[in-house]
Amino acid sequence: MVTKRTHLGNIVVTKQFFSELIGRTIISCFGVVDMNADGAKQNLLESLPFLPKKTQIDKGVSFKIINDKLYIELHITVMYGINVASVVKSIQHKIKFAVEDEIDFPVERVNIYVDGIKS
């Protein structure tokens, strides 16, 4: 959880809210086909049939908060035939704007890993 102090009191933002906000922003971006699991642990958990699956909206989203700044990592699959660099740059700007506009929390870096291309 993240606590932000204001003149009216404390605002507490959960990690679930961050993940869903970032996930909804990514899904609305042109060229993004899918969100991918962001590591061996998530891949293993996805393959086990008896565990509930992570929702599509926050799959592949991870972030850290260091010195009151947000560092975001995303794993995506993009559409074949698009300019990947342009899509990544657009996603970075949209994520930064969405987070800073919604909760006024500074985003230091958005790292995007393109794990695949689909037609």
Wavefront OBJ file of the C-alpha trace (Angstrom):
o trace
v 0.000 0.000 0.000
v 1.047 3.550 -0.693
v 0.194 6.373 1.678
v 0.167 9.936 0.424
v -0.174 12.821 2.850
v -2.304 15.815 1.896
v -3.541 18.839 3.780
v -6.868 17.024 4.291
v -5.337 13.803 5.636
v -3.798 10.578 4.369
v -4.744 8.857 1.133
v -4.049 5.122 1.009
v -3.758 3.500 -2.428
v -3.595 -0.297 -2.697
v -1.362 -2.268 -5.037
v -4.508 -3.735 -6.627
v -5.638 -0.228 -7.619
v -2.240 0.569 -9.170
v -2.239 -2.700 -11.137
v -5.778 -2.244 -12.433
v -5.204 1.397 -13.373
v -2.059 0.519 -15.299
v -3.662 -2.566 -16.889
v -6.731 -0.661 -18.095
v -4.520 2.013 -19.587
v -2.418 -0.549 -21.477
v -5.406 -2.435 -22.861
v -6.755 0.800 -24.356
v -3.505 1.453 -26.269
v -3.328 0.796 -30.006
v -1.150 -2.139 -31.013
v -1.318 -4.087 -27.735
v -2.673 -7.591 -28.299
v -2.100 -9.233 -24.921
v -0.519 -8.908 -21.509
v 2.081 -11.552 -20.605
v 3.123 -13.061 -17.307
v 6.106 -11.180 -15.909
v 8.406 -13.915 -14.758
v 8.913 -17.542 -13.929
v 6.751 -17.366 -10.814
v 3.727 -15.964 -12.672
v 4.225 -18.453 -15.533
v 4.279 -21.344 -13.080
v 1.207 -20.100 -11.232
v -0.673 -19.707 -14.522
v 0.067 -23.271 -15.538
v -1.324 -24.826 -12.346
v -4.961 -25.765 -13.041
v -6.161 -25.694 -9.427
v -5.121 -22.098 -8.691
v -7.320 -19.168 -9.705
v -5.970 -17.332 -12.730
v -4.868 -13.728 -12.510
v -7.260 -11.392 -14.212
v -6.245 -10.252 -17.655
v -6.253 -6.626 -16.587
v -3.292 -6.854 -14.196
v -1.321 -9.727 -15.718
v 2.188 -8.641 -16.635
v 2.124 -5.515 -14.482
v 4.678 -5.093 -11.725
v 5.952 -2.034 -9.954
v 8.181 -0.867 -7.128
v 8.112 2.260 -5.036
v 11.572 3.584 -4.183
v 12.051 6.935 -2.441
v 8.421 7.929 -3.112
v 8.794 7.359 -6.868
v 7.102 4.678 -8.921
v 9.035 2.275 -11.185
v 6.736 0.266 -13.474
v 7.496 -2.857 -15.530
v 5.122 -4.213 -18.179
v 5.191 -7.358 -20.307
v 3.129 -7.191 -23.498
v 2.535 -8.759 -26.900
v 2.078 -6.354 -29.797
v 0.363 -6.554 -33.171
v 2.370 -7.598 -36.232
v 3.168 -4.825 -38.697
v 3.231 -1.855 -36.354
v 6.110 0.328 -35.332
v 7.040 -1.213 -31.967
v 9.099 1.765 -30.831
v 6.180 4.150 -31.402
v 3.754 1.897 -29.546
v 6.132 1.538 -26.589
v 6.725 5.286 -26.401
v 2.969 5.924 -26.552
v 2.316 3.424 -23.755
v 5.000 5.001 -21.590
v 3.435 8.440 -21.962
v -0.110 7.163 -21.341
v 0.888 5.210 -18.225
v 2.789 8.145 -16.785
v -0.089 10.532 -17.468
v -2.761 8.163 -16.112
v -0.974 7.481 -12.825
v 0.095 11.062 -12.207
v -3.338 12.420 -13.153
v -5.345 9.881 -11.156
v -3.425 9.831 -7.875
v -0.764 12.541 -8.227
v 2.104 10.110 -7.639
v 5.396 10.683 -9.514
v 6.362 8.023 -12.063
v 10.135 7.802 -12.427
v 10.369 5.086 -15.106
v 8.159 2.821 -17.214
v 9.998 -0.227 -18.585
v 8.125 -2.157 -21.272
v 9.161 -5.615 -22.384
v 7.733 -6.771 -25.707
v 7.608 -10.537 -25.278
v 5.968 -11.379 -28.588
v 4.357 -10.266 -31.823
v 1.047 -11.681 -33.077
v -0.720 -11.254 -36.366
l 1 2 3 4 5 6 7 8 9 10 11 12 13 14 15 16 17 18 19 20 21 22 23 24 25 26 27 28 29 30 31 32 33 34 35 36 37 38 39 40 41 42 43 44 45 46 47 48 49 50 51 52 53 54 55 56 57 58 59 60 61 62 63 64 65 66 67 68 69 70 71 72 73 74 75 76 77 78 79 80 81 82 83 84 85 86 87 88 89 90 91 92 93 94 95 96 97 98 99 100 101 102 103 104 105 106 107 108 109 110 111 112 113 114 115 116 117 118 119
